[in-house]
């Protein structure tokens, strides 16, 4: 598994578009109503132009996939058409400390915005899961600016979305992943985007693989399994420093 994951990552870097499907873009998707998904974030490295999706979870935090980490990331809020981008915002990447490009585990990252977003009708946050074991609607939606054509590198300039259905977890893989099956779903350039179920973001677009019967599985990082990590890393810096100092002091005493 780790060797195949590593080869896939190398291929994706070669094509200069993150995402884990070598097939169509949001297959069977439709163009989103402009600005109807105000939490969607377009992420791009300002030097290499490699792009990913992401979503706003707090005024100063975007969530995306850890494999989308690059050295000069910028985020663009309130985007519909990527040909007309607003001013980008610089970020500090916070990938999960256990993520490695050799394995697909822990594919989650926070981006700390250097200037907080102003929330309005076109820029807003999406709701995170409340508990690890909360029930998830099987009827979900995935969206992004990824590839649209099977044979050509053709990212969509406008945001597209598609309805997808979750499959049973035992047919998916590890406990920290969710899966949808079939030709409909995310492709290259959609990595880091949200899997939205019942108005709550439950997953992060991570990679694709083949199921036992040969069908394509889209795999998503299961966000609720990382709620403690998310909470800890979105605490204000002073609070984290205080808790670190207090923990060391408690050990001494």
C-alpha positions as CSV (number, residue, x, y, z in Angstrom):
1,X,0.0,0.0,0.0
2,X,2.7,2.5,0.9
3,X,4.7,1.9,-2.3
4,X,1.6,2.4,-4.5
5,X,0.7,5.6,-2.5
6,X,4.2,7.0,-3.1
7,X,4.1,6.2,-6.8
8,X,0.7,7.9,-7.0
9,X,2.0,11.0,-5.3
10,X,5.0,11.2,-7.7
11,X,2.6,10.9,-10.7
12,X,0.5,13.7,-9.4
13,X,3.4,16.0,-8.9
14,X,4.5,15.2,-12.4
15,X,1.2,16.4,-13.8
16,X,1.3,19.5,-11.5
17,X,-2.2,19.0,-10.2
18,X,-3.0,17.5,-6.8
19,X,-5.7,14.9,-6.6
20,X,-5.8,11.2,-6.6
21,X,-7.8,10.2,-9.7
22,X,-6.4,9.8,-13.2
23,X,-9.9,10.1,-14.6
24,X,-12.5,12.8,-15.3
25,X,-13.1,15.8,-13.1
26,X,-16.2,16.0,-11.0
27,X,-17.8,13.2,-13.1
28,X,-21.5,13.7,-13.7
29,X,-21.3,16.9,-11.8
30,X,-22.9,20.2,-12.5
31,X,-21.8,23.8,-12.3
32,X,-22.5,25.2,-8.8
33,X,-24.7,28.3,-8.5
34,X,-22.1,31.1,-8.2
35,X,-21.1,31.8,-4.6
36,X,-23.7,29.2,-3.3
37,X,-20.8,27.4,-1.5
38,X,-19.3,30.3,0.4
39,X,-17.0,28.0,2.5
40,X,-15.1,26.8,-0.6
41,X,-11.5,27.9,-0.9
42,X,-9.2,27.8,-3.9
43,X,-5.6,27.0,-2.8
44,X,-2.6,27.5,-5.1
45,X,1.1,27.6,-4.8
46,X,2.1,31.0,-6.1
47,X,5.3,29.7,-7.8
48,X,4.4,26.3,-9.1
49,X,0.7,27.0,-9.6
50,X,-0.2,23.6,-8.2
51,X,-3.8,23.9,-6.9
52,X,-6.1,22.2,-4.4
53,X,-9.4,22.7,-2.8
54,X,-10.1,23.6,0.8
55,X,-12.9,24.9,3.0
56,X,-13.2,27.6,5.6
57,X,-13.8,26.3,9.2
58,X,-13.1,29.5,11.1
59,X,-12.4,33.1,10.2
60,X,-8.7,32.4,10.3
61,X,-8.5,28.7,9.4
62,X,-8.9,26.7,6.2
63,X,-9.0,22.9,6.2
64,X,-7.5,20.8,3.4
65,X,-5.5,17.6,2.7
66,X,-2.0,17.3,4.1
67,X,-0.7,16.1,0.7
68,X,-1.6,19.6,-0.6
69,X,1.2,21.2,1.4
70,X,3.7,23.3,-0.7
71,X,6.1,26.0,0.1
72,X,4.3,29.1,-1.1
73,X,0.6,28.5,-0.6
74,X,-2.0,31.2,-1.1
75,X,-5.7,30.9,-0.4
76,X,-8.4,32.6,-2.3
77,X,-11.8,33.2,-0.7
78,X,-15.2,33.7,-2.3
79,X,-14.0,32.3,-5.6
80,X,-16.4,31.1,-8.3
81,X,-14.3,31.5,-11.5
82,X,-10.6,30.8,-11.0
83,X,-9.9,33.2,-14.0
84,X,-11.0,36.0,-11.8
85,X,-9.2,35.6,-8.4
86,X,-9.4,38.1,-5.5
87,X,-6.3,39.0,-3.6
88,X,-4.7,35.9,-2.1
89,X,-4.0,35.5,1.6
90,X,-0.7,34.0,2.8
91,X,-1.0,31.1,5.2
92,X,0.9,29.0,7.7
93,X,0.5,25.3,6.9
94,X,-0.2,23.0,9.9
95,X,-0.2,19.4,8.5
96,X,-0.9,16.5,10.8
97,X,2.4,15.5,12.4
98,X,2.0,11.8,11.5
99,X,1.3,12.4,7.8
100,X,3.9,11.2,5.3
101,X,3.7,11.0,1.5
102,X,4.6,7.3,1.7
103,X,1.2,6.5,3.3
104,X,-2.4,7.9,3.0
105,X,-3.0,8.1,6.7
106,X,-3.6,11.4,8.6
107,X,-4.2,13.3,5.3
108,X,-5.5,16.5,7.0
109,X,-4.0,20.0,7.3
110,X,-5.0,23.3,8.7
111,X,-4.0,26.6,7.0
112,X,-3.7,29.5,9.5
113,X,-4.6,32.7,7.6
114,X,-2.2,35.6,8.2
115,X,-5.2,37.9,8.0
116,X,-8.6,36.7,9.1
117,X,-11.5,36.5,6.6
118,X,-14.4,38.9,6.7
119,X,-17.5,36.8,6.7
120,X,-20.3,37.7,4.4
121,X,-22.7,36.2,1.8
122,X,-19.8,35.0,-0.4
123,X,-17.3,34.0,2.3
124,X,-18.4,32.0,5.2
125,X,-17.6,28.9,7.3
126,X,-19.0,25.4,7.2
127,X,-20.0,23.3,10.2
128,X,-17.6,20.6,11.5
129,X,-18.9,17.4,13.1
130,X,-19.6,17.7,16.8
131,X,-18.6,14.2,18.0
132,X,-16.6,11.3,16.7
133,X,-19.5,8.9,16.6
134,X,-22.2,11.1,15.2
135,X,-24.5,9.6,12.6
136,X,-23.6,10.6,9.0
137,X,-26.1,11.0,6.2
138,X,-25.3,8.7,3.3
139,X,-26.3,11.3,0.8
140,X,-23.4,13.7,0.3
141,X,-22.0,16.2,-2.0
142,X,-18.4,16.8,-3.2
143,X,-17.2,19.9,-5.1
144,X,-14.1,21.4,-6.7
145,X,-12.3,22.9,-9.7
146,X,-10.7,19.6,-10.8
147,X,-10.2,17.9,-14.2
148,X,-13.2,17.4,-16.4
149,X,-11.9,15.4,-19.3
150,X,-10.6,11.8,-19.3
151,X,-7.8,12.4,-21.8
152,X,-6.7,16.0,-21.2
153,X,-5.5,18.1,-18.3
154,X,-8.6,20.3,-18.2
155,X,-9.4,21.8,-14.8
156,X,-12.7,23.6,-14.5
157,X,-12.6,27.3,-14.3
158,X,-15.9,27.4,-12.4
159,X,-16.8,25.5,-9.3
160,X,-18.6,22.1,-10.0
161,X,-20.3,19.8,-7.6
162,X,-21.8,16.3,-7.6
163,X,-24.0,14.1,-5.4
164,X,-22.3,11.0,-4.1
165,X,-23.4,8.2,-1.7
166,X,-21.3,6.8,1.2
167,X,-20.6,3.1,1.2
168,X,-20.4,0.9,4.3
169,X,-17.2,1.5,6.3
170,X,-16.1,-2.1,6.2
171,X,-15.8,-1.8,2.4
172,X,-13.8,1.4,2.6
173,X,-10.6,0.8,4.5
174,X,-9.2,2.2,7.7
175,X,-11.3,3.7,10.4
176,X,-10.2,7.2,9.7
177,X,-11.6,7.2,6.1
178,X,-14.9,7.5,4.3
179,X,-15.6,6.2,0.8
180,X,-17.9,6.8,-2.1
181,X,-18.1,4.3,-5.0
182,X,-18.6,4.8,-8.7
183,X,-17.6,7.1,-11.6
184,X,-19.2,10.1,-10.0
185,X,-16.9,12.1,-7.7
186,X,-13.6,14.0,-7.3
187,X,-10.6,13.8,-9.6
188,X,-7.2,15.6,-10.0
189,X,-7.3,19.1,-8.7
190,X,-10.2,18.4,-6.2
191,X,-7.9,17.2,-3.4
192,X,-8.5,18.9,-0.1
193,X,-12.1,19.7,-0.9
194,X,-15.0,18.9,1.3
195,X,-17.4,16.0,1.5
196,X,-20.6,17.6,2.7
197,X,-23.3,15.4,4.2
198,X,-26.5,16.9,5.7
199,X,-24.9,20.3,5.7
200,X,-21.9,19.2,7.8
201,X,-18.4,18.6,6.3
202,X,-17.6,15.0,7.1
203,X,-14.6,14.3,4.9
204,X,-11.6,15.7,3.0
205,X,-10.9,14.5,-0.6
206,X,-7.8,12.4,-0.3
207,X,-7.3,9.8,-3.0
208,X,-8.8,7.1,-5.3
209,X,-8.4,3.4,-5.3
210,X,-10.0,0.3,-6.9
211,X,-12.5,-1.8,-4.9
212,X,-12.4,-5.6,-4.8
213,X,-14.9,-5.7,-7.7
214,X,-12.9,-3.2,-9.7
215,X,-15.0,-0.1,-9.2
216,X,-13.4,3.2,-8.3
217,X,-13.5,4.3,-4.7
218,X,-13.1,7.9,-3.8
219,X,-11.5,8.0,-0.3
220,X,-11.9,10.9,2.1
221,X,-10.2,11.7,5.5
222,X,-12.9,11.1,8.2
223,X,-12.8,14.5,9.9
224,X,-14.6,13.5,13.1
225,X,-11.7,11.2,14.0
226,X,-9.4,14.2,14.2
227,X,-11.6,16.6,16.3
228,X,-9.2,16.7,19.3
229,X,-6.3,17.5,16.9
230,X,-8.3,20.2,15.2
231,X,-9.4,21.7,18.4
232,X,-5.8,21.8,19.8
233,X,-4.3,23.3,16.7
234,X,-6.9,26.0,16.4
235,X,-6.4,27.3,19.9
236,X,-4.9,30.8,20.2
237,X,-1.1,30.6,20.4
238,X,-1.0,32.1,23.9
239,X,-3.4,29.4,25.2
240,X,-1.3,26.7,23.6
241,X,1.9,28.1,25.2
242,X,0.2,28.4,28.6
243,X,-1.0,24.8,28.4
244,X,2.4,23.6,27.4
245,X,4.0,25.5,30.3
246,X,1.4,24.3,32.7
247,X,1.9,20.7,31.6
248,X,5.6,20.9,32.2
249,X,5.1,22.5,35.6
250,X,2.6,19.8,36.6
251,X,5.2,17.1,35.8
252,X,7.8,18.9,37.9
253,X,5.4,19.2,40.9
